Every structure is written in C-alpha cells, then in structure tokens.
Amino acid sequence: MENGFGVDDLFQDDTIPRLSSRRRVDARLDDLRLSGCNSKIAWSKLGSIAIINSAGTGVETRHLACNPEDGRWILSDAYPIANVSRYHENQPLAHVTWNSHGAELAVVDVLGRVSFYTVFLAVNHLTATRSQILDQDDDLSALVGLWWLPVERAYALYRPAARQEDRSFRYQALSFRPFGPFHPIAGKVAAIGITRGGTVKMWYQDGQGRYQEVTAELEGFASLDDLFSHASISWSKDHVAVLAAYTLSKQLRVYRILISWPQPNQPNQPHTVLPNPPSLVIKHLKIEGCACPADSSTHDVSRAQLTHLETLAPTPAPPDIHTAPGVLAVFANKKADGEAFSVICRWSLKETPCMLHPSFDQMGVRRTSVSSPTISELELYRMDDVVMDKCVIGVSQVTSGTVIALAFSDGSLELRDRYNLNQLRDQSTNKNVVMNMMQAGFAFPPGEPCINLALSPNNAVAIRLGPDNDIRLMVMEYMNGPMEENDNLEIACVALAHQHAYSCNNHLNNDDLLLVAQKYRNPTFNNTFLSEAHRALNLKMDFATESPNERLFRNPLLQRCLSLQNALDFRGERVNKRLSGKLAWATLHLRVASVAFALTFNNPQRQGQGGANAGAGAAASGGSASNDFDLRPEALQTLLGLVRWLMDIMSLTISDLFELSKATTTSSSSSSSSSSSKSQPNRTSDLTFVRERVISGNSPALFLALSSAPRALLRYNCRSLRGLESTASKHLSPTSATDEETKTTFRSLKVPIESCAVKISQFERIMTDIDGTIRAAYHNVPEAERAHAEKLLFVNNEIPPIFRGAVERLLGTSLPNLRNDLDVAKLFWHDVTWLGFHDDVASREYRRRNRIDAIRKVVLPKDDDGGEKVRLRRCTRCCAVVEDIVPNKSPSYWLGSMQRMCFCGTLWMHIS
C-alpha cells in the first residue's frame, strides 16, 4: 500500500515496533549525514545533562540525585532552561555541547545561531550568558562543527592498578597539561565553530564575561561540492588548533588555526582584560582527495556516507614518546536486509622532514658550510578501516582522549582503544591488574533501540534517548559473578576506587559511581571501597603530628573521601546513620565551622580597607581585634548558628563519653543479690569490649576524639571560640566605643557559650590531653603504620592496639576527673536532639518536623500560609538543605564562599 502502510499494519503485526524503530533510526542517520553538529543530548563533567526537548525548540536539564526519602539514586525531573526558544526565535535546535569543565553550555539551532548558558549556583538552573543573537540566518551559516577551547590546568591519567607483594594494590597517576590553545584570562572560555560555507567563528568571553565574536574564512568555494558537511577541531602540541573538515565532494581537508590573542598592556602581568579582539590565522595543511571507506569483501561500502568526524588530539605520553593528532571518520550504509552498518576510517597526522633537492645547493654561490634547511611537513597516513555490523549513532572521546566510546542504534555501548580500536573487554580473570571498570568485569546490561546516547563523566552510566524521545538510564553492573565472593568484591572495589581517584584528580562529578555502587552497599563493600579509595588517592588521615593547615581545611581529596563515606552510608533522612556515616558527616560539618572562623578572622574582603566602621571599632577597643576581623553585625550574626552547634557538639561528645566511661569502668554484675554491689574489673583497656559498646550505642564521640582529622578540627574551633569570646568581652566592656548593634550581636554570640554545661577550656583540655597521649604513642612509629591505624579508626571504626593507652587514659582518668568539675545534671538535660547524631525518638521527631540550614546551622522558616515558598537549595548527594542566598549578596564573605557548592563537594539543586 502507499506511504509504507501495508497489510501487516492493519492486523497489528508484532514487527510494527521494530519497523517503527528502524524508521526513526534511519531518520536519525539522515540527520547525522547532513551535519556534524547534531547532538541532541550531552552530559557535562559537573553532572548536568542537557537535552533538546521533544518539540525541538527548547532545552531541558536533568541530573542524578539522591532521593532524601530512601537514599536511592535516581534521574531527576526535567528542568527547562528559560527563554531558549525565544532567543532562537522558535527555530529548530540542532546541537548542545558542554565545555571541558562542564559549567558552560552552547545551544545551536539549524541556522547556526548560538546561545550560551552557565551553571552558576544550582545544577538545575542555568543562566543565559549570550542571548543577543545577531548571527546570519541563512543555510550557509549553519554550523557543521563546534569545539570548546580546553581549560589551562593540570589533568591526571592513572596507570593500571597493580597488585604488590603484600597483596595490596598500587595506584600510580601521571600529571599532564593540555597543549592549548587557551583563553588568556583565567576562568574565561571560548568556542570555535565552522559553518557550512567555510567561515570560522570564535565566540570568546571578554574581561567582564560577555561573549564577543571574531571570524575568518577557510577558503572560497567554487561550487556546492566545496561546501562542508562535518568539521571537528582539537589541540596540537604547538598550541594551535587542528581542524578536519569534510566536503560534499568527499574531500577531507586539514587546517591549522592559530589564535592571536592581544598582549596585556603591562608586560609580564596576567591577562585581566582584552585590550583588542583576537584574530584567527588559518593555514591549509592537507587534502585527502577521496576520503571514503576502502573496499570490503564482506560489506558494500560504495554508497556509505559520513555520519561522524572526530579530530583526535595528541594523548598524554612521556617526553621521549611522540604522539600525533589523528582523524577518525564513521561512515554508514545499509545491508541487503535493510539493517544499517558502520565503517570506521582513520588517519594519523604526522610530521615528515622534507629536504630541498641537492640541485638547489648548486644554484648560485653558496658557502660550503651552509646546508639546505630541513622543512617539516604534515602528512596524512591512512590506517586500516574497521567494519562493524552495527550502526554507530554516537562517538565520543573519554579518559583524556585515550579511549573511544561508540554508541550503537541497538542501545549498546563499546569502549575501544584509541590507537588500534580494539574493544576493551572483560579481563577479570587477571586478579593482579585492574585497568578500568569494564576490564574488571563491569558492563552495561543489554540496551534497547535508541537514536541518541550520552555517557556520564566516569563512563559508568549512560542516558539514552529512545525512538519515541523517551529517556532512560543504563547503569553498569558487575557481570563476573556474585559480589559476595571475596575476589569479586576486591576487584570491583579496586576498579571503582581507580575510577573515583581519576574523577577526583580531574574535577569530575562522580555521582554516577555511587549509582553503580548502590546495588552492592553493605558494611563489607563500603569499607573495602573506602579503603581502596584512600589508597588510590594516597590520602593519609594522620594529622596528629602537625597543626591544622591547608592540608586539612582546604584539601579537596579529603573532602571527596568524607563525602563518599557519608554517601555510602546514607539511606534516607529518617533512617539512622551508621557510625561510619556519622563520623564522616560530623567531620564535614567541623570543616564548615573551621573555614567560617578562618575567613571571618582573616577576611580577604577587609584586607587593605581603611576607615571602615569595623576597623574603627577594633582600633577603639585598644587593638583587641585584628583589622582583618570582620566585625560588621550582619557578618557576626552568620556565626550564631555555628557557635551554638559547636557548643552542643562538645556537650554531646562529653555526655556520650561519660556514658562510655561509666560502662567500661563501673559495670556491675546482676547475677545474684549477693554480688549486686560488686564491681567488675576495669575494662577500659579491653579494646574489643570498648568497641562493642561504641557500636551498640552508635555514637561517634570516641572516634571524634581519637581520629586525628576531627580532633584537629575540634581543637582549632575551640581556639576560634576562645578568640571570639575574648573579642566579645572586650567589645562589651563599659569603656568600649563599639556601637550598640554590634554589642547586641556579641551578647547573642555569648549566650550559647555561657549556657553550655561544658566550658570551652574544659573540652579543649580533654582534646589536648588525648592529642598528647596519641603523639607519644606515635613516637618512632613509621608514617605508613600511623596512616594505616588512622584509616582503620576512621573508615573501619576499629580501634588499633596503638590507641590502647589513649583510650585507657581518656575513659579511666581524664573523664572521671572532668566529671568532678561539671554540673552533670545540667549536661544531662542539655538538649542536643537538633544535631541529628542520636537515634532516639526525640531526635527523629525533631528531624521530621524541622529543616536545618546545613551551613548556617539555623532552623529554616516554613512556607508562608499565603502560599509563598521559602527559596531553598538541596545537595544532590548528601541531601543537605540551605537557604538560597546569592553569593555577592551574602552578609559575610565565608557564607558567600560556600554557596557555589555543598560542603561535601557536590552541586546544589533548587527545590523551591
């Protein structure tokens, strides 16, 4: 029948879905043949997923998020980006792509017009940074290729994890930098696009972050055959861009693009503004006359057409090894049965020395000592084609360009070696070397037909766009046997830790790894994964022998591991955390307080400011406070919740330690009335018994005191509180000239300090005593043994024998002495339910009824009766909630600095 509607369609034949799917795949292939700018879905390194909507005129974003109800990882709802269709005048959208950092998004329509958006405060809220589109709107202006300039910073590439003689695995990372070109202003971005008519456009941010545009022409075209259908750009070792472009006449043309940036007005000074626009210098390098698949004995490739073009950058390698850029092209055709297949063609772009003919040396009078100069030319070397029975619908470069990811129309995925295109297969029979997750035994389950597919930052999860524009996730699973077997558990955790280390050192979001891991979570898996993660990052938790510094406060790797430890344990907001999760959660919050005090007492915004009210107040107080101390009332008020939280965490710690000390020193037998008053032997030195009591009580108090990281943070915060209390007392003295509003704020800050049953000096004395005992125990102990002991303590919640002296002294001597100096009844009745570290009914009920701002430590207001909602943000990983505050409108510098990302190192999302 006409229009492809046959008898089978009348009778609802089972082949209808398959035929419908095939038609949509064919339509997708037609789109891919027309242009190299044709990606409908893109997953950024920060974790945001951009998708062109089903209408084709708008863009929506999604992301992975932890469900606060049950701790399960899910794909979020769709969040439309505002005004995209208006900016593009309702033209169909063709392409979305993120920059290498993952915060900037480019949206391209079918006429080649580009708008830009940025992730600023929340992963589900993008802000337009270029919406005034003045580009031409003819067919020749349509983009066939778009490339973001790389970010100038170091990257890491990990060698395979190898087992050592002691049976542990060794992880080794190589550091490298991309070759450029880069934007000369730090933090600014630029992108290069190629039009169908051969115009090179570069959009770049000026010093104020506004996008500007410059253009250049590749070469004139004499006929329609000279128009371009696909283009791809990458960097090269001489800091220029290499462009590969494919024409309608099936020519592969290679160009060199040099970006000439204007020099700063002051030599040897970093760029902050661009005094003049940059210019593009283009050089034509090579032409491959007929860039088509070679004849094949198994497939008819004569009518194959290009669907993908990728320029491969030089990969990281030792200085003595030369790696050349390359070109990868994918062609598609149909077999006799109507099924599509693909052919991959490859070229290597190498430098070849070229000497002038000796005859030129004989022309004219030449000195015998002068020889002909050596000229270097670039040559395209054709490599063997690879024929695939399946149809490729997506090509991407992953793992710093060393691996090629191929997505197929049947929903399957393959990772292949960049150099030989060999598929990375399961090699888990080798238990001594782990190269990546796929070779360790992880794989994607069988997929369903799709027309577009994007990989997550760690290639562990894929999002597929089905023929009907349905969105589904594909998550890697361990396919090499049950995870309960020790060998499988170890290999799987090593592979996850290997990839986790790569993501941490390359600033990638790794929520996708938690989505993979959630299926296998249990205490044994969690401990093994965390131990390997610490080893892969070479993270040492031993801070006992040094004072708190940047390695503790600002160490992003420590933050990532604390975040991982908390996330593995998180099973919902109303489910009690295990001890490991509580310990990580408390340490993350202690870091927040430490950073807040550090930035308040040494405020960068106030350095160099003279004549400010705060500075005058400090001077009037006789130099009681540094000029760097931010004494503005609105800034001090942001510390109120933190001060209360710290005093209450001290109370909780001492109270729980008292209970533990009582249980281990005065246990009474109840076996008979005659022995009811007889005390059992002191068991403070019985570490097994002590640990059993700690685990049964599920209190982090003992481990907060014994572990060097939280103990160092506690001691630092004690000193900060003492300094704040001293400053408050001086400003509240009768002779102080401080204004009344500041005095009122200082009085508020002193209330939680003075009302707490545990004084700062008493708690600090306990921490100092523990610290001294542990330092003495560590004397002459090798660094590796100290680090191992700290890891067992913090990650596995075990008490190594080296801590026996500290535990015995704390529980048997220090705490009983402190009890005599405290009002025990006041401590007992002190309410700490709001902290969330106890598992009693009152604590659970408080968490159910109230929401706490996780940064400011204050109760968030409830929605108004009139329907107006409080603007909130929630962390996509730890589910912490904060009030939505714009950083530049924050009342204090420390609070503004913590608005861009959660204190666990993950992005926020708007929830109101």
N, C-alpha and C positions, 0 to 999 in steps of 0.2 A: 504493500500500500504506500501512498505518498507520504512525504515528510518523515519517513522512517518508522511509521506506525504500522505494525504488522499484526498477523493473526494471533501471535503469542501474546501480544499486549491485551487483546480482547479477553483472553482466558487467564490472565494473571499468572503467566508462566514464571517459574522460580528464577529464571535468568534475568528478569527485568532489573532487579537491583544491581546485578553485575554489569549489565549493559549501560544502565544509567551512570554507574560509577565510571565505566570506561569512557563514556562521552565527556564526563566532566574532567577526567584526566587528560583526554585529547584536547579539550578546550584550554586546560592549563598549559599543555605543551605548546599550543599555538601562542599563548601569551609569552612564554619563555623564549620562543623563537624570534619574537618581534623586538624584544629589548632586554638588555642586561640589568635594567633597573626594574625588578619585578618581584620583590619580596613582600608578601602580604603580612608577614609575622616576623618579629625579631625579639630576642631575649637578651637583655643587657647584662653587663658584668655586675651591676649593682642589684640585679634581681627583678627589674621591671620588664614586663612583656608587653610590647606594643603590637596591636592587631588592627588592620583595616577592617572596619565593620562590614556586615553583610550587604549594606546599601552601597558600599564602595566610596562614600563621600566623607566619612569620619573615621577617627581613630580612637580606640579604647585601650585601656591598660589593665593588666591583671598581674598578680604576683603570688608567690607561695606565702602562706601564712599559717601560723599555729592557731588552732581553734582553742580559745580560752576555756571552753566548756570541758573538753576531754583531752587536750594536749595533742590531738592528731593534726598532721599537716595536710592542708587542703589547698586547692586552687581558689583564689579569691573571686569575688564577683567582678563584673566588668565596670570600669570607671571611665566614662567618655572624657576625652580631652576637649575642653571648651573651645568653641569657635573655629574648629579646623575647617569645617565646610564653608563657613563664611569667608575665612581667609582665602580659600581656594575657589570661591565663587561656585560652589557645588560641582566643580569638575571631578571626574572620577580620579581616585587616588591610585597610584601605581606602586609605591615603594616606601618602606620605612626602614631606617637603619640607625643604630646607636654608635656613638663614638667609642674609642677603645677603653675609656674609663667607665663608660656606661651611664653617664649623667646627662648627656646631650642627645636629643633625638631629632633626626631630619625626616620630614614628610614631603614626598614628591608626588605631584599629580601627573596626568598623562601629557600635559603640555610643557612639562619641565619646570614648573614653578615650585619653589622650595620654601617651606616654613620650618622654623627651628623651635624646639621646646627643651626645657631643662627640668630635671628633678631637683627641687630646692629643699623642701622640708619634709615631704612625705612621698612615699613611693607611688601612691595613687593620686597624686596631684601634681601635674606638670604645668609650668608657666611658659607662655609664649615669649620667646626672645627675639624672633623675627617674624612679624606678621604683616608688615607693609610690603607686599609682594609687587614689584614693578617689572618682573621679567616679561619678556615677549611671550606671546601665546600662540605661536604657530607650530606646525608639526616638526619643523627642523630644530626647534628649541627643546624638544623632548629629550630627557636625559637617558643615556644608554649605559652610564656608569657613574658611581658616586663613591668617594673614598674620604674617610676622615684622616687627617694627619695624626700620627701617634703622639702620645704624651711622653715628654722627656723625663723619664725616671727609670730606675733600675728594675729589672724583672728577674725572676728566678726560674730555673729549669732543673727539675730533680732527676738524678740518675736512678736506675732501678734500686729498690731496697734489697740489700743482700744480707743473708744470714752470716753471722760471725761464729767464731769458735765457741763462744759462750752461749750459743743458740739464740741470742737476741739479734734483731735486725739493725743494720746500719743505713742511715739515710744521708745522702750527700746532695747538696744543692750547688748549682752553678749560677753565678750572677752575670747578667749581661744587660746591655742597653740597646734599644733600637737605634738604627743608624740615622733616622730622620728622613725628610725634613721635619722641623718642629716649628710651632708658633714661638716667636722670640719672647713673648710675655708669658711668664709663668701663670698657669691657671686658665689661660685663654685657649680657644680651639679654632680650628679652621677645617674646611672640607673642600674637595675639588670634584667638580662634575664635568662630564663630557657630553655634549649634545649630539644629536643625530647628524647635524650639519657640520660637525667638526670644530665647534667652539669649546675652548677650555674655560670654565668658570671657577673662580675660587671665592668662597664666602669665608670671611675671617672676622674675628672679634677685635675691635679696637680696644684702647685702654679702658674705656668705660663699659665694655661688654656688649656694645652694639655691633651688629653684623654689618660689614661692608662687603663690596663685591668688586673684583677685578676680572678681566677676561683677556684671552689671547686666542689666536686661530692656529689650528694644526696645519692645514693647507687647503687650498681651494679645491673644489670638486668639479670635474668636467662633465659628469653625468650622474644619474641616480645610482649607478653601481658604486660610486665613491662614497655614498652615504654610509654611516656606521650603524650597526645593529647592536653591538655589545662592546663594552670597554671595561677595563679593570686596571687598577693602579696599586702599586706597593712601593716600599722604600728600597734603596740600594745602599751599598757600603760607602759610596761617595756623597751621601747626604742629599741625594736628589731623588725625585720620584720617577719610577719606570712605568710607562703607560703601554698597555697592549690593547689594541683596538681591532675590531673585526668588521669588514665592509660587506656590503651586499654582493659584491663580486667575489666573495670568499677569500679575500686577502687578509692576512694577519700582519698588522703594522705595529712596530715598536718605536716608542718615542722616549725621549729624556726630557723631564720637566724640572727646570731649576727655578726655585722661588728666591727672588732677590728682595730680601727684607730691608727696609731703611735702617740705617745705623742710628743708635741713640745720640742725642745731642751732646751728651757728655761721654767721652771715650772711657772704656773700662768700667762703665756703670751698667747695671742690668736694665733691660727694657721695662719701662712702665707705661709708656705711650708710644704710638707710631707717628712720627712727625709727618710722614708721607705714605701714600699707599704703596704696597709692594708691587713688583712686576713679575711676570711669568716669561721665562725664556725657554723655548721649545726647540729641540733638535730631533730630527728624523734619523733613526738609527738603522732599522732593518725592515724589509718586506719579505714575507713568505708568500710566494705567488699563489699557490693553491693549498690553503690550509684546510685540508679535508681528511677524513679517515682513510687509511690505506686499505687496499682491497683485502677482503677477508674470505676465507674458504668456507666459513660457516654461516655468515650473515651477509645480506645485501646492504652495503653501506653507500651505494652510489647516490642515493637520494637523502642521505642523512643530513640534518640541518642542525646548526649550532643552537644550544639551549643555555649553556653556561660558559663563562670565561673567567678565569682566575689568574691573576699575577701572583706568583709565589715569591715572597721576599727571601733574602738570604737568611738562613737559620743560625741560631747560636752555635758557635764552634770555637775550639781553641785557636789562638792567633796563627798557628802554623798550618791550619787546615782552611782551604779556600772553599767557600760555599757561594754558589752563583744563584741569581734570581732565575725564576722559571715561569713558564706559562702552561696552564692546564685548561683544556677545552673539552667540553662534553657535547657530543652530537647525539641526536635521537632519530630513530626511524621505526617503521613497523615491519613486523614479520608477516608471513603469508596468512597466519591465522588472525591477524589484526592486533596482536599484542605488541606493545612498544618495547624497544630495547635501546640501550645506550652504548656509545663508544667513547672512550676517553683518550684524547690525543695530548701529547706532552712535548714541550720544547725546553731546552736548557739554554740560558743566555749567558755565554762565556766570553771572556776577553781573550783575543788571539793576537799575539805580537805580529806586526807586519813590517818588514824591512823594505826600503826602497831598492829597486833593481840596481845592481852594481854599475850599470851603464851611466846612471846619473852621477856617479862619483867621477867619471871621466870627462864630464862636461865642464869646460872652463878650467881655471887654475884653482886647485884645491890643495890645502895643506895636507900632508900625508897623515898628520896626527888627528885629523878631523874625519870622523866616520858618519855615515848616514844615521839620522836619529831613528830610534825604534818607535813605531806608532802602534798604539793598541786599538784594535777594532773589536766590536761586539758581533758575535756570530750566533745564529740560532741553530742549535743542534737538535734534530728530531729524535725522539725516543720511541720505543715500541708502543703501539696502541694497546689498549686493554678493552676487550669487548665484554659486555655484560648483558645477560639475558633479561635483566630487569630494567625498568625505566627510571633514570635519575631525575628527581624533581628538586633536589637541593644540594648545594656544595658549600662547605664552609671549612675554614682553616682553624684548627684548635691546637691547644697545648703549644702555644708560641709558634705556630706555623709548622710544627714537625709532624702533625697528623692531619689527614684529610678526612672529613666526615661526609659521607654520602647518604642522602635520604632518598628512598625509593617510593614509587607510587603505591606499592602494596603496604606501606606503613612501616617497613623495616628500615634499619639503620646499619651502616657499616663504618668502622673506623679503619683507615688504611695508612700505611707508612707513606710519608710524603715522597720519599726518594724512589721506591720501587713499586708502590701501590699494593704491596702485599697486605692482606687483611690481618688485622690484629685479632688473633683467635685465642681461645681458652688454652692457657698453658699451665693450669693449676696443678698438673702432675709434678711440676718442679716446685718443691716446697722451700727452696732456698733462695729464690729470686722472685721478686714481685715488681713488675714493670708498670702496670696500671690496673684499673679495676676490671677491664674487660679480659685481660690476660690472666687475671687472678680467679676468674670464674663468674663474674657478674655479666649479665646480658639483659637486653630488652626482651620482654615477652613478645610473642607474635603480634604483629600490628594489624590494623585494618586499613583499607584503601584511604589515601589522603592526597590532597593537592598541594599542601604546604606543611613544612615541619621545621621547628627550631629547637636547638639544643640549649640546655641550661648552662650556666657558667662553668660547671665542672663535668659536663657531658654525661651526667648521671640520670637526668630526666629529660624527656622530650615532650614538647607540646605540639600536637598535630591538629591541622585544620582539615576536616573531612570534606568530602564532595558536597555535602549539604551545609557547609560552613559551621559544622558542629565542632566544638573544642573539647579535646580530651588529653589527659596526661598519660605518658608512658614512663614507667619507673623501672629502673634497673633492679634485677633480683639476682640473688646468688643461686646459680644453677648447678653447682657441683656437689650436691649432697646436702644433708641436714646440717644446719648451723650448730646443732648441739655437739657435734663431733669436734674435739679439740683442735685438730689440724685445720678443719674448715673455718672454725672460729678465728684462729690466729691469722690465717691467710687473708680472710675477709677484713679483719680489723686492720691489718697492715696495709692493705690496699686502700681502705677508707682513710687511714691516717696519712698515707703517702699523698693522696689527692687533697686532703684537708690542709696539709702543710703547703702544697703548691698554691692553693687558693689564698691562704693567709699571707704568703710572701708576695703574691701578685695582686692583692687588694680586690679579690673576687668575693662576691656573696656566696656562701656555702650552705644556704638553707636546703638546697637540693640534696646535699649529702645526708642531712637529717631526715629528709623524706625517705631516702633509701634505707636509712638505719632504723626508722621507727618500727619496722616489721620485726626486728630482731632484738629490741630492747629488753634487757633483763640485767640484774646486777653483774653477772659474769661478763656479758658482752660489753656493758658500759665501762667497766673497769679496764678490760683489755683494750678497747678502743681509745679510752683516755690515756692509758699508759703509753700506747704507741704514738698517740698524737703528741704527747710531751716529748717523746724521744725523737720523733720526726722533726719537730721544731727546735730541738736542742734547748728546750725550756727547763731551766733549773729553778725549782721553787725554794731554794735555800737563800734566804735574805738575812739569816741570823747574824752573820759576821760583818754586816755593813749597815750603814744608816740609810733611811728611806731616801731614795733619789729617783731620777727619771726612770731607771730600770724597773721600778715598782709602780710609780704613779702613771707613767705615760707609755708603758710597754704594750704595744698593740697585740703582741703574741700572747702575753699573759691574759689580756682581756679576752682574746678569742678562745683560749682554753677554758677560762672561767665560764664564758658564755656557752661553750659546748657542754661542759659538765652540768650546768644548770638545765640546759635544754634536753639533754638525755634523760633527766630525771623528771621533767615537767609532765604531769598527767592531767592537768586541769587546775584552774584556780581554786576549786573547792576540794581538791584532793591533797592530802597532806604530803609534803615533800619528804623524800628520804634524806638521811643525814648528809650524803654527798651533795645533793642538790641544795640543801640549806647552807652548807658551808660555802659553796660557790656563790650563792645568792647574797649571803652576808658580806663576803669579801668584795663583791661588785659594788654593793652599797657603801662599804667603807671607802672604796676608791672615789666614789662620788663626793663624799664628805671631805676627803683629803684634797681633792682637786679644788673644791669650792673654797676651802680655807686658804689654800696656796694662792689662788687667783685673787682672793679678797685682800689678803695681807700683802700681796705683791702685785697690785693691779696694773697691768700694762697700759690701760687707758689713762691712768693718772700720772704716769711717769712723765716728768717734764712739764706738768701743768702747774702753773704758779697762780697764786691768788684765789684759788678755789675755796669755797666755804669749808670743805673738809680739811684742806691744808691749813687754813687759818685756825680751825678748831684744834687741830693737832698741835700747832705751834703754841696756841694759847694755853694748852694743858702742860706746858713745860717740856715738850718733846716726848710726851708719853706714848705717842704712836708715830710710826713712820709716815712720811709724806705719801708713801705708796699704799697705805691702809685706806681702803675705800670706806669713808665714814658717812657717806650720804645715807639718810634714814631709809630711803627706799631700797638701797643696796643691802643694808644691815638686816632689814626685815626679811629678805630672802633666806637668811640663815636661821630664822626662828625654828622652822620645822626640823632642820638638820641638827640643831643643838638639842632639841627635845629627843630626837631619835637616838643620838649618841648617848645621852644620859640614860635613856631607857635600855639601850643595848648593854650598857655597863651594868645596870640593875639586873637585867635578865641573865647575863653571864655570871655574875657573882651569886645570884639566887640559885641558879642551876648547879653551879659548882659546890655551893653549900650542901645541896641535896646529895650530890655525888660523894662529897667528903663524908657526910653522915652515913651513907650506905656502905662505905668501904672502911670506916674506922670504928663504928659503934653498932655493927649488926648484932642483933640479939636472937638467941635461939628460943623458939616457941615450942619445942618438942615436949616439954613437961613443965609442970608448975615449979618444980624444984630448981629448974635451970633457967627459968624465965628471966631472971635478973643477971644471968651470967653472960658477959660479953664475949663474942668470938674474937679470934686473933685479928689484928690489924691486917687488912688486905690491900693496902694502898700500893704495895709492890707487886701484887698479882695482876699483871697487865691484862691477862685474859679475862679475869673477873671484872676489872675496871671497864674494859671494852664492852663486855656483855651488858653492864649497867648503862653505859652510854648509849648503846644501840637500842636497848629496851626503852630508854627514856626519849630517844630520838632528839636529843638536844645537841646543838653544835658548840656549846660553851667550852668544853675541854679542848676540842680541836681548834677553836678560835684562839685559845691561849697557847697551845703547843705549836701550831703551824706558824712558820716564820712570817709568811706574807700577811695574813690578817693581824698577827701580833704587832708587826711593824706599823701597819696602818692604824691600829688602835693606839699605839704609843704616840704616833705623830698627831693623831686627833686629840689625844689628851693634852699634848703641849699646845696645840692650837686653842683648845678650850681654855686652858690656863691663861694664855695670852689674851684671849677675848675677855675673860673675866677680869683680868688686871686692867685692861684698857677701859672696860665699862666702869670699874670702881673709880678710876681717875677722872673720867668724864662726869661721873655723878657726884664728885666731891663738891662741897659748898663753894670752893674757890674757883671751880671750873667755869670758863666762859662759854661752854658748849650751849647751843640753842636748845630750847625746850623739846622740840620734836625729836632731836637726836637723843636727848636724855630719856624720853619716853621709850624709845626703841631699845636703848640699853637696859632699861628696867625690865622690859619684856624678855630680853635675852637672859637676864639673870634669874628669872623665875624658875625655869626647869633645872638650872644648875643648883640653886639653893634648895629646891624642894625634893631633890633626889636623895634617897637614903644613902647612896654610895657617893662619897666625895671624889672629886677628880684625883686628888693626891693619893687617896687610898687605892683606887683602881690602878693608877699609874705605878704605885709601889708594888702591887702584885705582878703587873706585867714586867716591870724591871727585874724583879726577883726571878721570874721564870726565864727571862732572857739571859740573865747572868748564869743561871744553872745550866741552860742548854749550851751556851757558849763554852762553858767549862767542859761539858761532855763532848763537845765537838773538837776540843783541842787535840791536835795531832791525828785527827781523823781525815782521811783523804777526801777531796772535794766530791768525787764521784759517789762515795758512800754517803756523804751528807745529803747530796741531791736525791739519792735513792730513798733514804729514810724520810725526807720531806715529802716525796711523791707518795710513798706508802701511807703516810699520815693523811695527806690532803685528798688524794684520789681514792685510795682503797679504804680509808678510815681504819687502818690498822695502827697499832702503837708499837713501833720497833723497840727492841731492848735498850737502845741508846737513850731513850726517853724515860727509862725507869726512875732514875734519880730525880728528874724534874717532876714526874707525876707524884712520886712519894713525898717530896718536899712540899709540893703545892697542896695535896689533899691532907697530908698528915701534920703539917706545921703552919704554912702560910695562911691557909683558910681558917683554921681554928683560932689563930691569933687575930685575924681580921674580924671574926665573929664577935670577939670581946669588945671591939671598938665601934660596932654598928648597932643601930636600932633595928634588930631583926624583925620585929613586928611591923615596923614601917616598910621594910623591904618586902615582907611577905604580902602586904596589902597593896603594894605599888602595882598599878595596872599597866601591863605591857601587852595586852591582847592585840593591840593595833599593829604590833611589829610583824605578826604573822609567822613567828618561829615556834609557837606552841601548837599542839594538836588538840587542845581541849575544846569543849563545846563552845565556850565563850569566844575563843579566838576565831573559830569557824563562823560563828554567827556574826561577829564583827566584820569579817571579810565579806560576808554575804550582804550586809546592809550598807557598807561604806566602800567608797573608792578612794584610794590614797594616791596623791601625786607622787610618783616614784622618785622624782628628783628633788622636789621641794619638801617632801615629807609632810604634807598637809592634807586634810580631808577635802576632796573636791566637792564643790556645790552640786546639788541635784538640779535637774531641769526645772525651769520655772513652770508654775501652774498655767501660765498663759500660752504654753507651747514652745517657748524659746528654749533651745537646747544649748547646753554648755559646749563650747568647741573643745574637743579632746583629740589626742593622738594616742595610738597604741602601738607598741613594738610588735613587729611581725613575728618575732621569735619568742621573747620571754613574756609577752603579753602585758608588760608594764604599761600603765596609763599615766599620761601627763596632760596638763592643760596646754592648749595650743597657743604658744607665745612666739611672736616673730622675733628672731634674734636681735635685730637692730632696735627693737622697741623694748627689749628686756631691761628691767630696772637695775641689773647688775651684770658685770662682764662674765662672771663664772656661769651664771644661768643662761646667758645668751650663747656661750660657747658650747653648751650641752644640748642645744635644740636641734642640731642638724642630724644627729644620730643618737640612738639609745645608748645608755651607758654599757650595754652588753655588746655594742659594736655593730648593731643592725639598724636598718632603716625604720622610721616611723611610718604609720599609715593613719590617715584621717578616719575617724569613726563617727563623726557627727556632722 
